[in-house]
Amino acid sequence: MNVNGFGLLNTFCLVLNSGQHNSDYAIALYLMPRLGNIQSVSITEIIDSAFVTRSAVRRFCNRMGFTSFSDLKDGITSALFPSDLNARDLEQDLNAYRAALDSGIQGMFIQMERTVDNEVIEGLARELHTNSHVTLACAGNTSGVLNRFQQELFFAGKLTEVVTSDYESRLTRKPAQDTSLLVVVSASGVFARSFDYLIRQVDARKVLITANLELLNWDAYDHVLCLSEDQEGRDALGIYGKYGISYFFDLLSSSYLHLFGLPILAQHK
């Protein structure tokens, strides 16, 4: 899979939310209700229905990180289920789903108290602080968590870079700073597995945060934090991806602000 596919839906949303009603918007708007059947869509259909040119479709694909419309369609097919929808029983009613979700979240909290205790979290906070250049990389469906984390660290005067698309060009770029830390976030492990070849090219200390060790080859990373005790990564409800990652970064933000943000925050009280 083209690694840019992991940021595809995020980039797709940026186009739709941009407020610019240009060719990119017209193409994205036409494709949006057809994502589930994208393989049947042709370039000619887009040209005729969205009133754009063939070159506009080509430029749209390039901006999405793909060389052709065929590659884009394959990327959309692979990224179609950004959370747990491909594993969830959609015939389950709300009561049953809520009971399973509540039980799963409670179990997640219990496990994470053991897998990432306060010492582990504070250790990573100190790593973030001591490295002059910190990059956080994830698939598009995790970007909201990392963007919020990035913004919270502003209040401690810490700048991090969040990469959720165009991975190859952005991560292999040599930073000007002397010390670099790359944190890869992949709850299911799929993003990290597809990302492995690229990680090996990055000149930085590398940390992986995941909830699934089954799919992974650890030797590309200096440190691996697994949030789940289930080594086979069974998480049909996507609990770690949707709630565990948010919980972890909330704790990490609190730790960082407590350790390094108090002098700055005190000035505003």
C-alpha positions as CSV (number, residue, x, y, z in Angstrom):
1,M,0.0,0.0,0.0
2,N,1.2,3.5,-0.8
3,V,2.0,4.9,2.6
4,N,0.3,8.2,1.7
5,G,-3.0,6.3,1.8
6,F,-2.9,6.5,5.6
7,G,-3.2,10.2,5.4
8,L,-5.7,10.2,2.5
9,L,-8.9,10.6,4.3
10,N,-7.4,13.4,6.4
11,T,-6.3,15.2,3.3
12,F,-9.6,14.5,1.7
13,C,-11.4,16.2,4.6
14,L,-9.0,19.2,4.4
15,V,-10.1,19.8,0.8
16,L,-13.8,19.6,1.7
17,N,-13.4,21.8,4.8
18,S,-11.2,24.4,3.0
19,G,-14.1,26.6,1.9
20,Q,-12.5,27.0,-1.5
21,H,-14.9,25.8,-4.2
22,N,-12.3,25.0,-6.8
23,S,-11.6,21.9,-8.9
24,D,-10.2,20.0,-6.0
25,Y,-13.4,20.7,-4.0
26,A,-15.6,19.6,-6.9
27,I,-13.7,16.4,-7.4
28,A,-13.7,15.6,-3.6
29,L,-17.4,16.4,-3.3
30,Y,-18.2,14.1,-6.2
31,L,-16.1,11.2,-4.8
32,M,-17.3,11.5,-1.2
33,P,-20.6,9.7,-1.5
34,R,-19.0,7.1,-3.8
35,L,-16.1,6.1,-1.6
36,G,-17.7,2.7,-0.9
37,N,-17.8,1.9,-4.6
38,I,-14.8,3.9,-5.7
39,Q,-13.4,1.2,-8.0
40,S,-16.3,1.6,-10.4
41,V,-15.8,5.3,-10.8
42,S,-14.0,6.4,-14.0
43,I,-12.1,9.6,-14.8
44,T,-14.6,10.3,-17.6
45,E,-17.5,10.1,-15.1
46,I,-15.7,12.7,-12.9
47,I,-15.0,15.0,-15.8
48,D,-18.6,14.9,-17.0
49,S,-20.3,15.1,-13.6
50,A,-18.0,17.4,-11.6
51,F,-17.3,19.7,-14.6
52,V,-13.6,19.5,-14.4
53,T,-10.8,18.7,-16.8
54,R,-8.7,15.6,-17.1
55,S,-5.6,17.5,-16.0
56,A,-7.5,18.7,-12.9
57,V,-8.2,15.1,-11.9
58,R,-4.5,14.3,-12.4
59,R,-3.5,17.3,-10.2
60,F,-6.0,16.2,-7.6
61,C,-4.5,12.7,-7.4
62,N,-1.0,14.2,-7.2
63,R,-2.0,16.5,-4.3
64,M,-3.4,13.4,-2.5
65,G,0.0,11.8,-2.8
66,F,-0.7,9.4,-5.8
67,T,0.6,9.3,-9.3
68,S,-2.6,8.3,-11.0
69,F,-6.3,7.9,-10.5
70,S,-6.0,4.2,-10.4
71,D,-3.5,4.4,-7.5
72,L,-5.8,6.9,-5.7
73,K,-8.7,4.4,-6.0
74,D,-6.6,1.7,-4.5
75,G,-5.6,4.0,-1.7
76,I,-9.2,4.9,-0.9
77,T,-10.2,1.3,-0.9
78,S,-7.4,0.5,1.6
79,A,-8.2,3.5,3.8
80,L,-12.0,3.1,3.7
81,F,-12.3,1.9,7.3
82,P,-10.2,4.3,9.3
83,S,-11.3,2.8,12.7
84,D,-12.9,-0.4,13.6
85,L,-15.9,-0.4,11.2
86,N,-14.5,-3.3,9.2
87,A,-14.5,-5.5,12.3
88,R,-17.6,-4.3,14.1
89,D,-20.9,-6.1,14.0
90,L,-23.2,-3.3,12.6
91,E,-26.3,-5.4,13.3
92,Q,-25.7,-5.1,17.0
93,D,-28.2,-2.7,18.6
94,L,-27.1,0.3,20.8
95,N,-27.7,-1.5,24.1
96,A,-25.5,-4.4,23.2
97,Y,-22.8,-2.2,21.6
98,R,-22.8,0.1,24.6
99,A,-22.4,-2.7,27.1
100,A,-19.5,-4.2,25.1
101,L,-17.9,-0.8,24.7
102,D,-18.2,0.1,28.4
103,S,-16.7,-3.3,29.4
104,G,-13.8,-2.9,26.9
105,I,-13.0,0.6,28.0
106,Q,-12.9,-0.5,31.7
107,G,-10.6,-3.3,30.8
108,M,-8.4,-0.9,28.8
109,F,-7.9,1.4,31.8
110,I,-6.9,-1.6,33.9
111,Q,-4.3,-2.8,31.4
112,M,-2.8,0.6,30.7
113,E,-2.2,1.2,34.4
114,R,0.2,-1.8,34.1
115,T,1.6,-1.3,30.6
116,V,2.3,2.5,30.7
117,D,2.7,3.5,34.4
118,N,3.6,7.0,35.5
119,E,7.3,6.3,35.3
120,V,7.0,5.3,31.6
121,I,4.9,8.4,30.8
122,E,7.2,10.8,32.6
123,G,10.2,9.2,30.9
124,L,8.7,9.9,27.5
125,A,7.8,13.5,28.5
126,R,11.5,14.1,29.4
127,E,12.5,12.7,26.0
128,L,10.2,15.1,24.3
129,H,11.8,18.0,26.3
130,T,15.4,17.1,25.7
131,N,15.2,16.6,22.0
132,S,15.3,19.8,20.0
133,H,13.2,18.4,17.1
134,V,10.2,16.2,17.8
135,T,8.0,14.7,15.1
136,L,4.8,12.8,15.7
137,A,3.6,10.6,12.8
138,C,0.3,8.8,12.5
139,A,-2.4,7.8,10.1
140,G,-5.0,10.4,9.3
141,N,-7.7,8.9,11.7
142,T,-5.4,9.6,14.7
143,S,-4.5,13.2,13.6
144,G,-7.0,14.9,15.9
145,V,-5.4,13.5,19.0
146,L,-1.9,14.5,18.0
147,N,-3.0,18.0,16.8
148,R,-4.6,18.6,20.2
149,F,-1.5,17.3,22.0
150,Q,0.7,19.6,19.8
151,Q,-1.5,22.6,20.8
152,E,-1.4,21.8,24.5
153,L,2.4,21.7,24.4
154,F,2.4,25.3,23.0
155,F,1.6,26.3,26.6
156,A,4.9,24.9,27.7
157,G,6.8,26.6,24.9
158,K,7.4,23.2,23.1
159,L,7.0,23.0,19.4
160,T,6.4,19.5,17.9
161,E,5.7,18.7,14.2
162,V,2.7,16.5,13.4
163,V,2.9,14.5,10.2
164,T,-0.3,13.0,8.9
165,S,0.3,13.0,5.1
166,D,3.1,13.3,2.5
167,Y,5.2,11.1,4.8
168,E,8.1,10.2,2.5
169,S,9.1,13.8,1.7
170,R,8.5,15.1,5.2
171,L,10.1,12.4,7.3
172,T,13.2,11.9,5.3
173,R,14.0,15.6,5.3
174,K,17.0,16.3,7.5
175,P,16.1,18.6,10.4
176,A,18.4,21.5,11.2
177,Q,18.4,20.6,14.9
178,D,21.1,18.3,16.4
179,T,18.8,16.0,18.4
180,S,15.7,14.5,16.9
181,L,12.9,12.2,18.2
182,L,10.3,10.5,16.0
183,V,7.2,9.2,17.7
184,V,5.1,6.8,15.5
185,V,1.6,6.2,16.7
186,S,-0.1,3.1,15.3
187,A,-2.8,1.5,17.6
188,S,-3.5,-1.5,15.3
189,G,0.0,-1.8,14.0
190,V,-1.0,-1.6,10.3
191,F,0.3,1.9,9.8
192,A,3.6,1.0,11.5
193,R,4.0,-2.2,9.4
194,S,3.5,-0.3,6.1
195,F,5.7,2.4,7.4
196,D,8.7,0.2,8.3
197,Y,10.8,0.8,5.2
198,L,10.5,4.5,5.6
199,I,11.2,4.5,9.4
200,R,14.6,2.9,8.7
201,Q,15.6,6.0,6.6
202,V,14.9,8.5,9.3
203,D,17.9,9.9,11.2
204,A,16.4,10.2,14.7
205,R,15.7,8.3,17.9
206,K,12.5,6.4,17.2
207,V,9.7,5.5,19.6
208,L,6.6,3.4,18.6
209,I,3.3,3.7,20.5
210,T,0.9,0.8,19.6
211,A,-1.6,-1.7,21.0
212,N,-0.6,-4.6,18.8
213,L,2.8,-6.2,18.7
214,E,1.8,-9.1,16.4
215,L,2.2,-7.3,13.1
216,L,5.4,-5.5,14.0
217,N,9.2,-5.8,13.6
218,W,10.7,-4.0,16.6
219,D,14.2,-3.5,15.3
220,A,13.4,-0.3,13.5
221,Y,12.7,1.4,16.9
222,D,14.8,2.4,19.9
223,H,11.8,2.0,22.2
224,V,8.3,0.4,21.8
225,L,5.4,1.2,24.1
226,C,2.5,-1.3,23.9
227,L,-0.6,-0.1,25.5
228,S,-2.3,-3.5,25.5
229,E,-1.4,-6.7,27.3
230,D,-2.9,-8.7,24.4
231,Q,0.1,-9.6,22.3
232,E,-2.1,-10.6,19.4
233,G,-3.8,-7.2,19.3
234,R,-7.4,-8.4,19.4
235,D,-9.4,-5.1,19.4
236,A,-12.5,-5.6,17.3
237,L,-14.2,-2.5,18.8
238,G,-11.1,-0.2,18.1
239,I,-11.0,0.7,21.8
240,Y,-7.3,1.4,21.9
241,G,-7.3,3.3,18.7
242,K,-10.2,5.5,19.6
243,Y,-9.9,5.8,23.4
244,G,-6.5,4.4,24.5
245,I,-4.4,6.7,22.3
246,S,-6.4,9.7,23.5
247,Y,-6.1,8.7,27.1
248,F,-2.3,8.1,26.7
249,F,-1.6,11.5,25.1
250,D,-3.8,13.2,27.7
251,L,-1.6,11.7,30.4
252,L,1.5,12.6,28.5
253,S,0.4,16.2,28.0
254,S,-0.4,16.5,31.7
255,S,3.0,15.1,32.6
256,Y,4.9,17.4,30.3
257,L,3.0,20.6,31.4
258,H,3.6,19.7,35.0
259,L,7.3,19.1,34.5
260,F,8.1,21.9,32.1
261,G,5.2,24.2,31.7
262,L,4.5,25.5,35.2
263,P,6.7,28.6,35.0
264,I,5.1,29.7,31.7
265,L,1.5,28.9,32.8
266,A,2.1,30.7,36.1
267,Q,2.7,34.0,34.3
268,H,-0.8,34.0,33.0
269,K,-2.6,33.4,36.3
